[in-house]
Amino acid sequence: MFDQEINGARWGVSYLTTDSRLPELERFRILCEATGMYLSEEDERYVMSEHYEGRVYTKREYGMLGAFGGVKYYAELDTTYGKSRLSFLISERTGGRNAPSMN
């Protein structure tokens, strides 16, 4: 197996389908929550800020976006702008759950 881990660091790519009514920093924070959940193998996390409250969760489904594949995450939020649903695709590239095999 090809392992791209460098000095214990893990890296990957996170894709977000978002609600543009949320401020950019808030969207980034939610994306970070989903990425943190992936790294710690959590299935659900409650999130809150001054702009939203809700949950981020995964059903541990695998999804594709073009040539990239990864674990799907979702967010269901009550925001100051109304209800929002976001989705994420998280693809690790450091020998983790979604790393390419060199076999």
MODELLER restraints for C-alpha pairs under 7 A, 6 or more apart:
rsr = mdl.restraints
at = mdl.atoms
rsr.add(forms.Gaussian(group=physical.xy_distance, feature=features.Distance(at['CA:1:A'], at['CA:101:A']), mean=5.39, stdev=0.5))
rsr.add(forms.Gaussian(group=physical.xy_distance, feature=features.Distance(at['CA:1:A'], at['CA:102:A']), mean=5.63, stdev=0.5))
rsr.add(forms.Gaussian(group=physical.xy_distance, feature=features.Distance(at['CA:1:A'], at['CA:103:A']), mean=6.69, stdev=0.5))
rsr.add(forms.Gaussian(group=physical.xy_distance, feature=features.Distance(at['CA:2:A'], at['CA:95:A']), mean=6.82, stdev=0.5))
rsr.add(forms.Gaussian(group=physical.xy_distance, feature=features.Distance(at['CA:2:A'], at['CA:101:A']), mean=6.10, stdev=0.5))
rsr.add(forms.Gaussian(group=physical.xy_distance, feature=features.Distance(at['CA:2:A'], at['CA:102:A']), mean=5.62, stdev=0.5))
rsr.add(forms.Gaussian(group=physical.xy_distance, feature=features.Distance(at['CA:3:A'], at['CA:94:A']), mean=5.81, stdev=0.5))
rsr.add(forms.Gaussian(group=physical.xy_distance, feature=features.Distance(at['CA:3:A'], at['CA:95:A']), mean=4.63, stdev=0.5))
rsr.add(forms.Gaussian(group=physical.xy_distance, feature=features.Distance(at['CA:4:A'], at['CA:93:A']), mean=6.90, stdev=0.5))
rsr.add(forms.Gaussian(group=physical.xy_distance, feature=features.Distance(at['CA:4:A'], at['CA:94:A']), mean=4.57, stdev=0.5))
rsr.add(forms.Gaussian(group=physical.xy_distance, feature=features.Distance(at['CA:4:A'], at['CA:95:A']), mean=6.09, stdev=0.5))
rsr.add(forms.Gaussian(group=physical.xy_distance, feature=features.Distance(at['CA:5:A'], at['CA:94:A']), mean=4.86, stdev=0.5))
rsr.add(forms.Gaussian(group=physical.xy_distance, feature=features.Distance(at['CA:5:A'], at['CA:95:A']), mean=6.68, stdev=0.5))
rsr.add(forms.Gaussian(group=physical.xy_distance, feature=features.Distance(at['CA:10:A'], at['CA:94:A']), mean=5.45, stdev=0.5))
rsr.add(forms.Gaussian(group=physical.xy_distance, feature=features.Distance(at['CA:11:A'], at['CA:92:A']), mean=6.03, stdev=0.5))
rsr.add(forms.Gaussian(group=physical.xy_distance, feature=features.Distance(at['CA:11:A'], at['CA:93:A']), mean=5.81, stdev=0.5))
rsr.add(forms.Gaussian(group=physical.xy_distance, feature=features.Distance(at['CA:11:A'], at['CA:94:A']), mean=5.83, stdev=0.5))
rsr.add(forms.Gaussian(group=physical.xy_distance, feature=features.Distance(at['CA:12:A'], at['CA:91:A']), mean=5.47, stdev=0.5))
rsr.add(forms.Gaussian(group=physical.xy_distance, feature=features.Distance(at['CA:12:A'], at['CA:92:A']), mean=3.99, stdev=0.5))
rsr.add(forms.Gaussian(group=physical.xy_distance, feature=features.Distance(at['CA:12:A'], at['CA:93:A']), mean=4.77, stdev=0.5))
rsr.add(forms.Gaussian(group=physical.xy_distance, feature=features.Distance(at['CA:13:A'], at['CA:90:A']), mean=5.97, stdev=0.5))
rsr.add(forms.Gaussian(group=physical.xy_distance, feature=features.Distance(at['CA:13:A'], at['CA:91:A']), mean=5.20, stdev=0.5))
rsr.add(forms.Gaussian(group=physical.xy_distance, feature=features.Distance(at['CA:13:A'], at['CA:92:A']), mean=6.34, stdev=0.5))
rsr.add(forms.Gaussian(group=physical.xy_distance, feature=features.Distance(at['CA:14:A'], at['CA:88:A']), mean=6.80, stdev=0.5))
rsr.add(forms.Gaussian(group=physical.xy_distance, feature=features.Distance(at['CA:14:A'], at['CA:89:A']), mean=5.70, stdev=0.5))
rsr.add(forms.Gaussian(group=physical.xy_distance, feature=features.Distance(at['CA:14:A'], at['CA:90:A']), mean=4.44, stdev=0.5))
rsr.add(forms.Gaussian(group=physical.xy_distance, feature=features.Distance(at['CA:14:A'], at['CA:91:A']), mean=6.24, stdev=0.5))
rsr.add(forms.Gaussian(group=physical.xy_distance, feature=features.Distance(at['CA:15:A'], at['CA:88:A']), mean=5.41, stdev=0.5))
rsr.add(forms.Gaussian(group=physical.xy_distance, feature=features.Distance(at['CA:15:A'], at['CA:89:A']), mean=5.06, stdev=0.5))
rsr.add(forms.Gaussian(group=physical.xy_distance, feature=features.Distance(at['CA:15:A'], at['CA:90:A']), mean=6.41, stdev=0.5))
rsr.add(forms.Gaussian(group=physical.xy_distance, feature=features.Distance(at['CA:16:A'], at['CA:31:A']), mean=6.96, stdev=0.5))
rsr.add(forms.Gaussian(group=physical.xy_distance, feature=features.Distance(at['CA:16:A'], at['CA:87:A']), mean=5.89, stdev=0.5))
rsr.add(forms.Gaussian(group=physical.xy_distance, feature=features.Distance(at['CA:16:A'], at['CA:88:A']), mean=4.56, stdev=0.5))
rsr.add(forms.Gaussian(group=physical.xy_distance, feature=features.Distance(at['CA:16:A'], at['CA:89:A']), mean=6.69, stdev=0.5))
rsr.add(forms.Gaussian(group=physical.xy_distance, feature=features.Distance(at['CA:17:A'], at['CA:86:A']), mean=5.68, stdev=0.5))
rsr.add(forms.Gaussian(group=physical.xy_distance, feature=features.Distance(at['CA:17:A'], at['CA:87:A']), mean=5.20, stdev=0.5))
rsr.add(forms.Gaussian(group=physical.xy_distance, feature=features.Distance(at['CA:17:A'], at['CA:88:A']), mean=6.26, stdev=0.5))
rsr.add(forms.Gaussian(group=physical.xy_distance, feature=features.Distance(at['CA:18:A'], at['CA:86:A']), mean=5.00, stdev=0.5))
rsr.add(forms.Gaussian(group=physical.xy_distance, feature=features.Distance(at['CA:18:A'], at['CA:87:A']), mean=6.87, stdev=0.5))
rsr.add(forms.Gaussian(group=physical.xy_distance, feature=features.Distance(at['CA:19:A'], at['CA:84:A']), mean=6.48, stdev=0.5))
rsr.add(forms.Gaussian(group=physical.xy_distance, feature=features.Distance(at['CA:19:A'], at['CA:86:A']), mean=6.62, stdev=0.5))
rsr.add(forms.Gaussian(group=physical.xy_distance, feature=features.Distance(at['CA:21:A'], at['CA:81:A']), mean=6.84, stdev=0.5))
rsr.add(forms.Gaussian(group=physical.xy_distance, feature=features.Distance(at['CA:34:A'], at['CA:56:A']), mean=6.62, stdev=0.5))
rsr.add(forms.Gaussian(group=physical.xy_distance, feature=features.Distance(at['CA:34:A'], at['CA:73:A']), mean=6.62, stdev=0.5))
rsr.add(forms.Gaussian(group=physical.xy_distance, feature=features.Distance(at['CA:35:A'], at['CA:90:A']), mean=6.82, stdev=0.5))
rsr.add(forms.Gaussian(group=physical.xy_distance, feature=features.Distance(at['CA:43:A'], at['CA:57:A']), mean=5.45, stdev=0.5))
rsr.add(forms.Gaussian(group=physical.xy_distance, feature=features.Distance(at['CA:43:A'], at['CA:58:A']), mean=5.31, stdev=0.5))
rsr.add(forms.Gaussian(group=physical.xy_distance, feature=features.Distance(at['CA:44:A'], at['CA:55:A']), mean=6.92, stdev=0.5))
rsr.add(forms.Gaussian(group=physical.xy_distance, feature=features.Distance(at['CA:44:A'], at['CA:56:A']), mean=5.72, stdev=0.5))
rsr.add(forms.Gaussian(group=physical.xy_distance, feature=features.Distance(at['CA:44:A'], at['CA:57:A']), mean=4.20, stdev=0.5))
rsr.add(forms.Gaussian(group=physical.xy_distance, feature=features.Distance(at['CA:44:A'], at['CA:58:A']), mean=6.59, stdev=0.5))
rsr.add(forms.Gaussian(group=physical.xy_distance, feature=features.Distance(at['CA:45:A'], at['CA:55:A']), mean=5.62, stdev=0.5))
rsr.add(forms.Gaussian(group=physical.xy_distance, feature=features.Distance(at['CA:45:A'], at['CA:56:A']), mean=5.32, stdev=0.5))
rsr.add(forms.Gaussian(group=physical.xy_distance, feature=features.Distance(at['CA:45:A'], at['CA:57:A']), mean=6.38, stdev=0.5))
rsr.add(forms.Gaussian(group=physical.xy_distance, feature=features.Distance(at['CA:46:A'], at['CA:54:A']), mean=5.79, stdev=0.5))
rsr.add(forms.Gaussian(group=physical.xy_distance, feature=features.Distance(at['CA:46:A'], at['CA:55:A']), mean=4.30, stdev=0.5))
rsr.add(forms.Gaussian(group=physical.xy_distance, feature=features.Distance(at['CA:46:A'], at['CA:56:A']), mean=6.34, stdev=0.5))
rsr.add(forms.Gaussian(group=physical.xy_distance, feature=features.Distance(at['CA:47:A'], at['CA:53:A']), mean=5.73, stdev=0.5))
rsr.add(forms.Gaussian(group=physical.xy_distance, feature=features.Distance(at['CA:47:A'], at['CA:54:A']), mean=5.50, stdev=0.5))
rsr.add(forms.Gaussian(group=physical.xy_distance, feature=features.Distance(at['CA:47:A'], at['CA:55:A']), mean=5.58, stdev=0.5))
rsr.add(forms.Gaussian(group=physical.xy_distance, feature=features.Distance(at['CA:48:A'], at['CA:54:A']), mean=6.49, stdev=0.5))
rsr.add(forms.Gaussian(group=physical.xy_distance, feature=features.Distance(at['CA:51:A'], at['CA:79:A']), mean=5.53, stdev=0.5))
rsr.add(forms.Gaussian(group=physical.xy_distance, feature=features.Distance(at['CA:51:A'], at['CA:80:A']), mean=5.48, stdev=0.5))
rsr.add(forms.Gaussian(group=physical.xy_distance, feature=features.Distance(at['CA:52:A'], at['CA:77:A']), mean=6.13, stdev=0.5))
rsr.add(forms.Gaussian(group=physical.xy_distance, feature=features.Distance(at['CA:52:A'], at['CA:78:A']), mean=5.52, stdev=0.5))
rsr.add(forms.Gaussian(group=physical.xy_distance, feature=features.Distance(at['CA:52:A'], at['CA:79:A']), mean=4.12, stdev=0.5))
rsr.add(forms.Gaussian(group=physical.xy_distance, feature=features.Distance(at['CA:52:A'], at['CA:80:A']), mean=6.42, stdev=0.5))
rsr.add(forms.Gaussian(group=physical.xy_distance, feature=features.Distance(at['CA:53:A'], at['CA:77:A']), mean=5.52, stdev=0.5))
rsr.add(forms.Gaussian(group=physical.xy_distance, feature=features.Distance(at['CA:53:A'], at['CA:78:A']), mean=5.40, stdev=0.5))
rsr.add(forms.Gaussian(group=physical.xy_distance, feature=features.Distance(at['CA:53:A'], at['CA:79:A']), mean=6.49, stdev=0.5))
rsr.add(forms.Gaussian(group=physical.xy_distance, feature=features.Distance(at['CA:54:A'], at['CA:76:A']), mean=5.73, stdev=0.5))
rsr.add(forms.Gaussian(group=physical.xy_distance, feature=features.Distance(at['CA:54:A'], at['CA:77:A']), mean=4.33, stdev=0.5))
rsr.add(forms.Gaussian(group=physical.xy_distance, feature=features.Distance(at['CA:54:A'], at['CA:78:A']), mean=6.08, stdev=0.5))
rsr.add(forms.Gaussian(group=physical.xy_distance, feature=features.Distance(at['CA:55:A'], at['CA:75:A']), mean=5.64, stdev=0.5))
rsr.add(forms.Gaussian(group=physical.xy_distance, feature=features.Distance(at['CA:55:A'], at['CA:76:A']), mean=5.63, stdev=0.5))
rsr.add(forms.Gaussian(group=physical.xy_distance, feature=features.Distance(at['CA:55:A'], at['CA:77:A']), mean=6.49, stdev=0.5))
rsr.add(forms.Gaussian(group=physical.xy_distance, feature=features.Distance(at['CA:56:A'], at['CA:73:A']), mean=6.99, stdev=0.5))
rsr.add(forms.Gaussian(group=physical.xy_distance, feature=features.Distance(at['CA:56:A'], at['CA:74:A']), mean=5.55, stdev=0.5))
rsr.add(forms.Gaussian(group=physical.xy_distance, feature=features.Distance(at['CA:56:A'], at['CA:75:A']), mean=4.22, stdev=0.5))
rsr.add(forms.Gaussian(group=physical.xy_distance, feature=features.Distance(at['CA:56:A'], at['CA:76:A']), mean=6.58, stdev=0.5))
rsr.add(forms.Gaussian(group=physical.xy_distance, feature=features.Distance(at['CA:57:A'], at['CA:73:A']), mean=5.64, stdev=0.5))
rsr.add(forms.Gaussian(group=physical.xy_distance, feature=features.Distance(at['CA:57:A'], at['CA:74:A']), mean=5.38, stdev=0.5))
rsr.add(forms.Gaussian(group=physical.xy_distance, feature=features.Distance(at['CA:57:A'], at['CA:75:A']), mean=6.38, stdev=0.5))
rsr.add(forms.Gaussian(group=physical.xy_distance, feature=features.Distance(at['CA:58:A'], at['CA:72:A']), mean=6.24, stdev=0.5))
rsr.add(forms.Gaussian(group=physical.xy_distance, feature=features.Distance(at['CA:58:A'], at['CA:73:A']), mean=4.53, stdev=0.5))
rsr.add(forms.Gaussian(group=physical.xy_distance, feature=features.Distance(at['CA:58:A'], at['CA:74:A']), mean=6.17, stdev=0.5))
rsr.add(forms.Gaussian(group=physical.xy_distance, feature=features.Distance(at['CA:60:A'], at['CA:71:A']), mean=6.14, stdev=0.5))
rsr.add(forms.Gaussian(group=physical.xy_distance, feature=features.Distance(at['CA:60:A'], at['CA:72:A']), mean=6.61, stdev=0.5))
rsr.add(forms.Gaussian(group=physical.xy_distance, feature=features.Distance(at['CA:61:A'], at['CA:71:A']), mean=5.75, stdev=0.5))
rsr.add(forms.Gaussian(group=physical.xy_distance, feature=features.Distance(at['CA:61:A'], at['CA:72:A']), mean=5.63, stdev=0.5))
rsr.add(forms.Gaussian(group=physical.xy_distance, feature=features.Distance(at['CA:62:A'], at['CA:69:A']), mean=6.91, stdev=0.5))
rsr.add(forms.Gaussian(group=physical.xy_distance, feature=features.Distance(at['CA:62:A'], at['CA:70:A']), mean=5.47, stdev=0.5))
rsr.add(forms.Gaussian(group=physical.xy_distance, feature=features.Distance(at['CA:62:A'], at['CA:71:A']), mean=4.64, stdev=0.5))
rsr.add(forms.Gaussian(group=physical.xy_distance, feature=features.Distance(at['CA:62:A'], at['CA:72:A']), mean=5.93, stdev=0.5))
rsr.add(forms.Gaussian(group=physical.xy_distance, feature=features.Distance(at['CA:63:A'], at['CA:69:A']), mean=5.56, stdev=0.5))
rsr.add(forms.Gaussian(group=physical.xy_distance, feature=features.Distance(at['CA:63:A'], at['CA:70:A']), mean=5.55, stdev=0.5))
rsr.add(forms.Gaussian(group=physical.xy_distance, feature=features.Distance(at['CA:63:A'], at['CA:71:A']), mean=6.13, stdev=0.5))
rsr.add(forms.Gaussian(group=physical.xy_distance, feature=features.Distance(at['CA:63:A'], at['CA:72:A']), mean=6.01, stdev=0.5))
rsr.add(forms.Gaussian(group=physical.xy_distance, feature=features.Distance(at['CA:63:A'], at['CA:89:A']), mean=6.95, stdev=0.5))
rsr.add(forms.Gaussian(group=physical.xy_distance, feature=features.Distance(at['CA:64:A'], at['CA:70:A']), mean=6.54, stdev=0.5))
rsr.add(forms.Gaussian(group=physical.xy_distance, feature=features.Distance(at['CA:69:A'], at['CA:91:A']), mean=6.14, stdev=0.5))
rsr.add(forms.Gaussian(group=physical.xy_distance, feature=features.Distance(at['CA:70:A'], at['CA:89:A']), mean=5.50, stdev=0.5))
rsr.add(forms.Gaussian(group=physical.xy_distance, feature=features.Distance(at['CA:70:A'], at['CA:90:A']), mean=5.00, stdev=0.5))
rsr.add(forms.Gaussian(group=physical.xy_distance, feature=features.Distance(at['CA:70:A'], at['CA:91:A']), mean=4.31, stdev=0.5))
rsr.add(forms.Gaussian(group=physical.xy_distance, feature=features.Distance(at['CA:70:A'], at['CA:98:A']), mean=6.33, stdev=0.5))
rsr.add(forms.Gaussian(group=physical.xy_distance, feature=features.Distance(at['CA:71:A'], at['CA:89:A']), mean=5.57, stdev=0.5))
rsr.add(forms.Gaussian(group=physical.xy_distance, feature=features.Distance(at['CA:71:A'], at['CA:90:A']), mean=5.34, stdev=0.5))
rsr.add(forms.Gaussian(group=physical.xy_distance, feature=features.Distance(at['CA:71:A'], at['CA:91:A']), mean=6.65, stdev=0.5))
rsr.add(forms.Gaussian(group=physical.xy_distance, feature=features.Distance(at['CA:72:A'], at['CA:88:A']), mean=5.62, stdev=0.5))
rsr.add(forms.Gaussian(group=physical.xy_distance, feature=features.Distance(at['CA:72:A'], at['CA:89:A']), mean=4.73, stdev=0.5))
rsr.add(forms.Gaussian(group=physical.xy_distance, feature=features.Distance(at['CA:72:A'], at['CA:90:A']), mean=6.61, stdev=0.5))
rsr.add(forms.Gaussian(group=physical.xy_distance, feature=features.Distance(at['CA:73:A'], at['CA:87:A']), mean=5.63, stdev=0.5))
rsr.add(forms.Gaussian(group=physical.xy_distance, feature=features.Distance(at['CA:73:A'], at['CA:88:A']), mean=4.90, stdev=0.5))
rsr.add(forms.Gaussian(group=physical.xy_distance, feature=features.Distance(at['CA:73:A'], at['CA:89:A']), mean=6.35, stdev=0.5))
rsr.add(forms.Gaussian(group=physical.xy_distance, feature=features.Distance(at['CA:74:A'], at['CA:86:A']), mean=5.65, stdev=0.5))
rsr.add(forms.Gaussian(group=physical.xy_distance, feature=features.Distance(at['CA:74:A'], at['CA:87:A']), mean=4.33, stdev=0.5))
rsr.add(forms.Gaussian(group=physical.xy_distance, feature=features.Distance(at['CA:74:A'], at['CA:88:A']), mean=6.14, stdev=0.5))
rsr.add(forms.Gaussian(group=physical.xy_distance, feature=features.Distance(at['CA:75:A'], at['CA:85:A']), mean=5.55, stdev=0.5))
rsr.add(forms.Gaussian(group=physical.xy_distance, feature=features.Distance(at['CA:75:A'], at['CA:86:A']), mean=4.96, stdev=0.5))
rsr.add(forms.Gaussian(group=physical.xy_distance, feature=features.Distance(at['CA:75:A'], at['CA:87:A']), mean=6.21, stdev=0.5))
rsr.add(forms.Gaussian(group=physical.xy_distance, feature=features.Distance(at['CA:76:A'], at['CA:84:A']), mean=5.97, stdev=0.5))
rsr.add(forms.Gaussian(group=physical.xy_distance, feature=features.Distance(at['CA:76:A'], at['CA:85:A']), mean=4.78, stdev=0.5))
rsr.add(forms.Gaussian(group=physical.xy_distance, feature=features.Distance(at['CA:76:A'], at['CA:86:A']), mean=6.71, stdev=0.5))
rsr.add(forms.Gaussian(group=physical.xy_distance, feature=features.Distance(at['CA:77:A'], at['CA:83:A']), mean=5.76, stdev=0.5))
rsr.add(forms.Gaussian(group=physical.xy_distance, feature=features.Distance(at['CA:77:A'], at['CA:84:A']), mean=5.11, stdev=0.5))
rsr.add(forms.Gaussian(group=physical.xy_distance, feature=features.Distance(at['CA:77:A'], at['CA:85:A']), mean=6.37, stdev=0.5))
rsr.add(forms.Gaussian(group=physical.xy_distance, feature=features.Distance(at['CA:78:A'], at['CA:84:A']), mean=6.36, stdev=0.5))
rsr.add(forms.Gaussian(group=physical.xy_distance, feature=features.Distance(at['CA:91:A'], at['CA:98:A']), mean=6.06, stdev=0.5))
rsr.add(forms.Gaussian(group=physical.xy_distance, feature=features.Distance(at['CA:92:A'], at['CA:98:A']), mean=5.45, stdev=0.5))
rsr.add(forms.Gaussian(group=physical.xy_distance, feature=features.Distance(at['CA:92:A'], at['CA:99:A']), mean=6.06, stdev=0.5))
rsr.add(forms.Gaussian(group=physical.xy_distance, feature=features.Distance(at['CA:93:A'], at['CA:99:A']), mean=4.99, stdev=0.5))
